[in-house]
Amino acid sequence: MTDTDRQDTASEAVKETGFITAVIRAIENDRPDPYLVDRHAELLSTPRSRAMADEALAAGGTVGSVIVRGRFGDIALARSVADGITQVVCLAAGGDTRAWRLGLPARTTFFEVDLPGQLAAKEALLDPVRDRPSCRRIGLSADLRHDTWPGELHSAGHDPHAPTVWIVEGLLPYLRLDHFTQLIARIREMSASGSVLLVDAPHADYFTDPANESFLAFMESRGSAFRLGLDDFGGFLRRHGWQAEAYTLHALAEGACPWLPTPPARLCPPRDHHWLARARLG
Ligand SMILES: C[S@@+](CC[C@H](N)C(=O)[O-])C[C@H]1O[C@@H](n2cnc3c(N)ncnc32)[C@H](O)[C@@H]1O
């Protein structure tokens, strides 16, 4: 296997994680007491993605960060849109269905960016609800480790002079710190005053907690190793110019976020060391 083959395989395995998280949302949606409602996630739950999710969960994967960031993002996005923001950019969108399910105003443009092939695969699976987005949705293929995506987003109609809601969920574990730092810097440069950034990250403690060893080994073995966690996510975002509120999942379980319904304990187990943040540009 050449280095390029190895990279491609790794990219495929990383792309598949976008469908694993969709299955996790479908399972949550089916509960009698869902914390997150995502009715379209079921359409992304193919037998293959179900089997991948089963394997990940059997290896010790946790679901709380996916489900809680979903609800956190839904509420924060709805508030920003109600405040008048008309541009949304969802980076590493994977199986995100917000453009289809949130009934966003027609004046909203919802950009999605992910690795080549990823959004086309989602669109094919969401064909039964293809007329559902109430907003204008634009999908773009790009590798966010390379600095070409800002130009492509601009060419697709993103206006850096108008405020944007940025959504970056489930991406950071797969990037190196220099790539993530560059990404956050580019987002800052493309953000007008009033912009909002919704972003999550594993906490550094995730990697040192023995309870996560088997899951981390599993992710590495399938070619989608978790690489990166941060110990002070709020500080990281503030150093990059954002006014940030950052919460650990454990703090959210204790009701730390005033605008988020407190997630149930089942979604915040002790070993799920994870950050969720909402940041704004004044
Ligand atoms: C765990 S999934 C998260 C998907 C979605 N945001 C969610 O929360 O369900 C990670 C996503 O990041 C995308 N991704 C990973 N590395 C990327 C890169 N370098 N450029 C663009 N997308 C990337 C994958 O293709 C995948 O869709």
The ligand as an ORCA input file, in Angstrom:
! r2SCAN-3c Opt
* xyz 0 1
  C     -17.631     12.674     13.317
  S     -18.118     13.298     11.768
  C     -19.056     14.715     12.266
  C     -20.092     15.055     11.236
  C     -21.136     16.069     11.701
  N     -20.561     17.376     11.874
  C     -21.776     15.580     12.984
  O     -21.598     16.222     14.014
  O     -22.433     14.550     12.930
  C     -16.635     14.028     11.128
  C     -16.831     14.654      9.768
  O     -15.666     15.432      9.492
  C     -15.366     15.310      8.133
  N     -13.948     15.623      7.963
  C     -12.922     15.045      8.620
  N     -11.754     15.574      8.198
  C     -12.069     16.515      7.277
  C     -11.309     17.401      6.489
  N      -9.984     17.406      6.555
  N     -11.950     18.240      5.639
  C     -13.311     18.217      5.574
  N     -14.098     17.408      6.304
  C     -13.478     16.554      7.134
  C     -15.686     13.847      7.835
  O     -15.814     13.595      6.469
  C     -16.975     13.659      8.623
  O     -18.114     13.959      7.857
*
